């Protein structure tokens, strides 16, 4: 999950997107 969030952060570059990414990553996997 942390890896997924990190990828989203690099792509989006926005804190808001990181929060959304965290939520999505939580749903799709437990990594």
C-alpha positions as CSV (number, residue, x, y, z in Angstrom):
1,X,0.0,0.0,0.0
2,X,2.8,2.5,0.9
3,X,4.4,1.8,-2.5
4,X,1.1,2.4,-4.3
5,X,0.7,5.7,-2.4
6,X,4.2,6.7,-3.3
7,X,3.5,6.0,-7.0
8,X,0.4,8.1,-6.9
9,X,2.3,10.9,-5.2
10,X,4.9,10.9,-7.9
11,X,2.3,11.0,-10.7
12,X,-0.1,13.5,-9.1
13,X,2.3,15.6,-7.0
14,X,-0.6,16.9,-4.9
15,X,-1.3,16.4,-1.3
16,X,-5.0,16.1,-1.9
17,X,-4.3,13.4,-4.5
18,X,-2.2,11.6,-2.0
19,X,-5.1,11.4,0.4
20,X,-7.4,10.2,-2.4
21,X,-4.6,7.8,-3.5
22,X,-4.3,6.5,0.0
23,X,-8.1,5.8,0.0
24,X,-8.0,4.1,-3.4
25,X,-4.9,2.0,-2.6
26,X,-6.6,0.9,0.6
27,X,-9.5,-0.4,-1.4
28,X,-7.5,-2.2,-4.2
29,X,-4.8,-3.8,-2.1
30,X,-3.3,-4.2,1.3
31,X,0.3,-3.6,0.1
